């Protein structure tokens, strides 16, 4: 059996591009204790932790763990705590290029494949009013970096370099290749 260690409906939808045959079992791991890990390595570290948490319980299955982070100036932006935090994050991204890094881990038994995918995203310069209007949609509140490129957040994006699906939360093509080798 293939297990996705994520409750994200976006990841589930994207995994269906690879296969319809998987189970969803969100992993409960501490995402704050990352020690002295470099910020851009945190998504892969958390992906491994999520996959390991379920792989211990399901040693005969293939487990996929994922984590996505938004990075600007060496700082990782997680999910906003509230509207003010979302505005702070979006102001940091406005008119600038940032990185979206998704870490993935695929575990079967004692074998682990892990990788990260990076996509650069450039935002248009946005007014506070435009950012507040976007925040008022409620869309930013459950997304790293306070935006979803696959929804109204697309209106913020000037250009991307790299895998679009990586920004949504699952690097589909790269993951497909890893799964076919497991």
N, C-alpha and C positions, 0 to 999 in steps of 0.2 A: 504494500500500500504506500502511496505518496501522501505525506502529511505537510501541510503548510502551517508553520508555527506563527500565525498572524491572524488577527481579527479584521484586518483592513479589507473593506469591500473592494477597494481599488486593486489591491494585490490579488485578491481572489478572481476578479474579472480578468486581469492580465494573465494569470496562470492558466485560465481557460483557453487562452490562445495556444498554449502548449498541449494541455490535456484537460479533459473534463473529469478524469478519474483521480480525485484527491479528496482528502478529508481536511477540515479546518480545526485546528486545536491551538488556540492562542497560548503562547508560553508566558509564564509569570516569572520575569527576571528583574533584578534591580538594574535600572538603566542609568542610575546616577553614580554608582561606584565604578569609575573607570580608571582609578589610580593615576599613574603618570603617563597614560596613553596619549600620544599626539592626537590633537582634535580630529584630523582628517582620517585617522585610523579607527575612531570610535564606532562608526557604523558597522565595519566588519567585525570588530570585537563583540558588539552587541548581537549581531547576526549569529555568530558562533555560539554565544551563550544561549540564545533562544533555541537554536537547533539542538544543542547539547542537552538542554533541559528536557526536551521531549524524546530525544534519541535514547536516553537512559531508560525511559519507560516503554519504548517501542524499538528494541534493538534489531528487529528483522525488517523494519520499514525504512523508507527513504524520507528523511526529514529536511525541510527547507526552512532556514531562518533568514530573515531580512531586517534591515534597519536603514533608514534614509535620513541624512542630515543635510542641512543647508549651511554653507560656509561663506563668510565674507571677512576678509582681513584676518584670517587665521582663527576666527571665532565661529563656533558652531551655534546655529540658531535652532532651537527645538520648537515645540508647539507653544504657542502663546498662552500665558496664564489668564489673560483677560484682554479686553479691547485696547487698553493703554499699551500693553505689551505687544500686541499685534501691530499697533501704529508705530511703536518704536522700531520693530523689526522691519516693517515695510519701508520706513524712512531710511533705514540703513541700506536697503536694497535699491531704492529709487534712483534711477539714472546710472546704475552701476552694474558691473558684471560680477556674478557670484558663482560658486560651484555647488552642484548637487551631487552628493556621493551616496550611492546605495551599496551597502555591504551585503553579501550573500554567503551563506554556508549551506552545503548539502552534505548530510551525514547518512551513511548506511553502515551499521555495525561500528567497526573501529576505523573506518575510512572517512576522512573529512576532506572535502574540496571547499576552498574559500576564495572569494575574490571580491574586488570592489570595482564599480563602474563610476566614472566621473563625467558629468555633463556641465558645460558652462552655459549660464543663462544671463542675458542682459535685459534689464528692465528699462522701460521708458522713464523719463523724469516725470514724476507724478506730483500733483498738488496735494496738500493736506486734505482738501475737500474730496478729491478723487479717492484717496486712500481710505478716508472715513466712510465714504459711500460703499466701497468694497467691503470694509470691515462690517458694516451694517447688514450685509447679506448673511452674515454668520459663517460663511464659508471658510475663513482663515483659522477658525478656532481649533480645529483638530488636525492641523497640518504643519509639518516642520517648515519654518521660515514664514509662516502665516499666509501661505498662498497655495492654491491648487491650479496647476497649469491646465488641467483637463476641464476646468469649469470657468467661471467668470475671471479667475486669475489670469487666464489667457490674454485678457485685455491689458495686462501690465507688461507683457513680454514683447520686447523688441526683436530678439533673436536668440536662438540656441545653437550650440555647437556640441554635437554628441547625440546620444540616444534619448529621444523624447520620452519613451516609456520609463527610462531610468528616473526622470524627473517626477513622473507619476508615482513611482515607488517600486518598480520591478524591471530590471534590465532583461527583458523577455528573450532576446536573441542569445545573449551570453549565457543566461540560465539554461536555455534549451540545449545548448551545446554541452554544458556540464552534466545535465541530466541524462543526455544520450550516452555519456561515457560511464555512468554509474552502473 
